[in-house]
Amino acid sequence: MRAGTLSLAALPPLSLYVHLPWCLKKCPYCDFNSHELQGIADEARYLDALRADLESALPFIWGRRVHSIFIGGGTPSLFAPESIDRLLADIRARLPLEAACEITLEANPGTFERERFKAYRAAGVTRLSVGVQSFDDAKLAALGRVHDAAQARAAVEEAAASFDTFNIDLMYALPGQTLAELDADLQAALAFSPPHLSIYHLTIEPNTVFAKFPPAVPDDDLASDMLDLLVERAAASGLERYEVSAFAQPGHACSHNLNYWQFGDYLGIGAGAHSKLSFPHRVVRQQRWREPASYMDRALAGNAVASDDEVARSALPFEFMLNALRLREGFELARFGERTGLPLSAIKATLAEAQQRGWIERDAAHVRPSARGFDFLNDLQALFL
């Protein structure tokens, strides 16, 4: 394989991301492409648009098998189980799926109805991700969530009863949060023995309500203490921290997210969805039209893609490291060449600098972030810019 070239046989695994953009209410911290639902969503027309979008994209991924599907949002659990069943049937009719293809659906407790999660399971969803964020009513109100603690517990109970693998999303460093309050949230989450736990530091993102009206949040020292507590409690419960924000029991790591972090390929369909696709001589990124009504019109007309850009060769090392260094196990050096088409000489000097700073550990075949590198992950990744 010459530098700058990927052979067809070396193309990365392929995942499918499906974006369902509507929410009951836009959270003040959220910068995702989500839109408050006005009235009733036209699920049938949106599903028609997704099908048209997928059909238009097939020439870009022809012959490739899909390893995982992730249905995200927005709030996908606003869609009826019958709609999810139709969506998955449309996908299966057009794409070859691996036999053990992981199919994740994001669900929020505010859209929870008893038996609803079982219906998603019957439709073919294999993994549920429940956006709890907190089990504290006051903290949920501060975050602008539409559910309360009782609904959160009921939703997780139903997820545990319906799915072998499910995830609980928690946030920390919330407005006014103390270490004791975080500990109570953790104990509540871990009492369900979740196979997977995702934990995110609340960040104030541009163009959000919180950016305009910043809440009082824990300082860096307290946030660091909170992270230490999270890691300690998770480990004591048998959850391995396999990625910066992800903890899992053995065999329950999220295959879809692992493919992102290992610089795999993904096709994104739906309003505002992003794709990263590899070809023998280039890597391209695409984005769909963001506004749902415009997306539906354009997708049904065969024009769902708003932008389609080749990733510059000079940007590939940073793009690879931005993902791979999030993993506790790091990456095989051979994978860098397989996924970018670049020679190892492209990162040799930067790896040496990162090792000199004590941010990575490496041997002849493998690179992984050190404990210190995990603590300074943003700085470590920035070395490759």
Residue pairs with C-beta under 8 A, 6 or more apart in sequence:
1 7
1 10
1 337
1 341
3 341
3 342
3 343
4 281
4 313
4 341
4 342
5 280
5 281
5 341
6 278
6 279
6 280
6 281
6 338
6 339
6 341
7 280
8 280
10 338
11 64
11 265
11 278
12 259
12 262
12 263
12 264
12 265
12 278
12 338
12 339
13 67
13 259
13 262
13 264
13 265
14 61
14 64
14 65
14 66
14 67
14 264
14 265
14 266
14 267
15 66
15 67
15 68
15 69
15 70
15 256
15 259
15 260
15 264
15 265
15 266
15 267
16 66
16 68
16 69
16 70
16 91
16 95
16 266
16 267
16 268
16 269
17 69
17 70
17 72
17 256
17 266
17 267
17 268
17 269
17 270
17 273
17 274
17 275
18 50
18 69
18 70
18 71
18 72
18 87
18 91
18 268
18 269
18 270
18 273
19 33
19 72
19 73
19 74
19 268
19 269
19 270
19 271
19 272
19 273
19 288
20 46
20 71
20 72
20 73
20 74
20 75
20 76
20 78
20 79
20 270
21 33
21 34
21 35
21 73
21 74
21 270
21 271
21 272
21 292
22 34
22 35
22 36
22 37
22 41
22 73
22 74
22 75
22 78
22 292
23 34
23 35
23 36
23 37
23 73
23 74
23 75
23 78
23 108
24 36
24 37
24 75
24 78
24 108
24 110
24 111
24 146
25 36
25 144
25 146
26 34
26 35
26 36
26 144
26 209
27 143
27 144
27 145
28 143
28 144
28 208
28 209
28 210
28 213
29 143
29 144
29 202
29 203
29 204
29 205
29 208
29 209
29 210
30 205
30 208
31 205
31 206
31 207
31 208
32 73
32 74
33 74
33 271
33 272
33 290
34 73
34 74
34 75
35 74
35 291
35 292
37 78
41 78
41 79
42 296
43 79
43 80
43 83
44 83
45 296
46 292
46 296
47 83
47 86
47 87
47 90
48 296
48 300
49 295
49 296
49 299
49 300
49 304
50 87
50 90
50 269
50 270
50 299
51 90
51 94
52 299
52 300
52 302
52 304
53 269
53 270
53 288
53 299
53 304
54 90
54 91
54 94
54 95
54 269
55 94
56 299
56 302
56 304
56 305
57 267
57 269
57 275
57 304
58 94
58 95
60 267
60 277
61 95
61 267
61 277
64 96
64 265
65 95
65 96
65 97
65 98
66 91
66 95
66 96
66 97
66 98
66 101
67 98
67 101
67 102
67 255
67 259
67 264
68 101
68 102
68 103
68 104
68 255
68 256
68 259
69 88
69 91
69 97
69 101
69 102
69 103
69 104
69 256
70 104
70 256
70 257
71 84
71 87
71 103
71 104
71 105
71 106
71 125
72 104
72 106
73 106
75 106
75 107
75 108
75 110
75 111
75 131
76 84
76 105
76 106
76 107
77 105
77 106
77 107
77 108
77 111
77 112
77 116
77 120
78 111
79 87
81 116
81 119
81 120
81 122
81 123
82 123
84 105
84 120
84 123
84 124
84 125
85 122
85 123
85 124
88 103
88 123
88 124
88 125
91 97
101 126
102 126
102 127
102 254
102 255
102 256
103 124
103 125
103 126
103 127
104 125
104 126
104 127
104 128
104 129
104 167
104 254
104 256
105 120
105 125
105 127
105 128
105 129
106 129
106 131
107 117
107 120
107 128
107 129
107 130
107 131
107 155
107 159
108 130
108 131
108 146
108 147
108 155
109 130
109 131
109 132
109 147
109 151
109 152
109 154
109 155
109 156
110 145
110 146
110 147
110 151
112 147
112 151
112 154
112 155
112 158
114 154
114 158
116 158
117 128
117 155
117 158
117 159
117 161
117 162
117 163
118 158
118 161
118 162
120 128
120 162
121 162
121 163
125 163
126 163
126 164
126 165
127 163
127 165
127 166
127 167
127 254
128 159
128 162
128 163
128 166
128 167
129 166
129 167
129 169
129 196
129 198
130 152
130 155
130 156
130 159
130 166
130 167
130 168
130 169
131 169
132 152
132 155
132 156
132 168
132 169
132 170
132 189
133 139
133 140
133 143
133 145
133 169
133 170
133 171
134 140
134 143
134 145
134 149
134 152
134 170
134 171
134 174
134 185
135 149
135 152
135 153
135 184
135 185
135 188
135 189
136 149
136 181
136 184
136 185
137 148
137 149
139 174
139 175
139 176
139 177
139 181
139 185
140 147
140 148
140 149
140 152
142 174
142 175
142 176
142 215
143 171
143 174
143 175
143 202
144 209
147 155
153 188
156 166
156 168
156 189
156 192
156 194
157 192
159 166
160 166
160 192
160 193
160 194
164 195
165 195
165 196
165 252
166 194
166 195
166 196
167 194
167 195
167 196
167 197
167 198
167 254
168 189
168 192
168 194
168 196
168 197
168 198
169 198
169 200
170 185
170 186
170 189
170 197
170 198
170 199
170 200
171 199
171 200
171 201
171 202
172 182
172 185
172 199
172 200
172 201
172 202
172 223
172 226
172 227
172 230
173 201
173 202
173 217
173 218
173 222
173 223
173 226
174 202
174 217
174 218
175 202
175 215
175 216
175 217
176 215
176 216
176 217
177 217
177 218
177 226
179 222
179 225
179 226
179 229
182 226
182 229
182 230
183 229
183 233
186 229
186 230
186 233
186 234
187 233
189 197
190 197
190 233
190 234
190 237
193 237
194 239
195 248
195 249
195 252
196 239
196 246
196 247
196 248
196 249
196 252
196 253
196 254
197 234
197 239
197 246
197 247
197 248
198 245
198 246
198 247
199 230
199 234
199 245
199 246
199 247
200 245
201 223
201 227
202 217
204 210
204 211
204 214
204 217
205 211
217 223
218 226
231 241
234 241
234 247
235 241
238 249
239 247
239 248
239 249
240 247
240 248
240 249
240 250
240 328
241 247
241 328
242 248
242 253
242 327
242 328
242 329
243 257
243 258
243 261
243 326
243 327
243 328
244 326
244 374
244 377
246 253
246 254
246 257
248 254
258 327
259 265
259 266
260 266
260 323
261 323
261 324
261 326
261 327
262 323
262 324
262 327
262 331
262 335
262 339
263 319
263 320
263 323
263 324
263 335
263 339
263 340
264 339
265 276
265 277
265 278
266 274
266 275
266 276
266 277
267 275
267 277
268 274
268 275
268 286
268 287
268 288
269 288
269 304
270 288
270 295
271 288
271 289
271 290
271 291
271 292
271 295
271 296
272 287
272 288
272 289
272 290
272 295
273 287
273 288
274 285
274 286
274 287
274 288
275 284
275 285
275 286
275 287
276 283
276 284
276 285
277 283
277 284
277 285
277 286
278 339
281 341
282 310
282 311
283 310
283 311
283 316
283 340
283 341
284 308
284 309
284 310
284 311
285 307
285 308
285 309
285 311
286 305
286 307
286 308
286 309
287 305
287 306
287 307
288 295
288 299
288 304
288 305
288 306
289 295
289 298
289 299
289 304
289 306
290 306
295 304
298 304
311 319
313 342
316 340
316 341
316 342
316 346
317 340
317 342
317 346
317 347
317 350
317 384
318 381
318 384
318 385
320 336
320 339
320 340
320 384
321 347
321 380
321 381
321 384
322 381
322 384
324 330
324 331
324 335
324 336
325 331
325 360
325 369
325 373
325 377
325 380
325 381
326 377
327 368
328 368
328 369
328 374
329 368
330 360
330 361
330 366
330 367
330 368
330 369
331 366
331 367
331 368
332 365
332 366
333 344
333 362
333 364
333 365
333 366
333 367
334 365
336 342
336 344
336 347
337 343
337 344
340 346
347 384
350 383
350 384
351 360
351 362
351 367
353 383
354 360
354 373
354 380
354 383
355 361
355 362
358 370
358 372
358 373
359 369
359 370
359 372
359 373
359 376
359 379
359 380
359 383
360 367
360 368
360 369
360 370
360 373
360 380
361 367
361 368
361 369
361 370
362 368
369 377
369 380
373 380
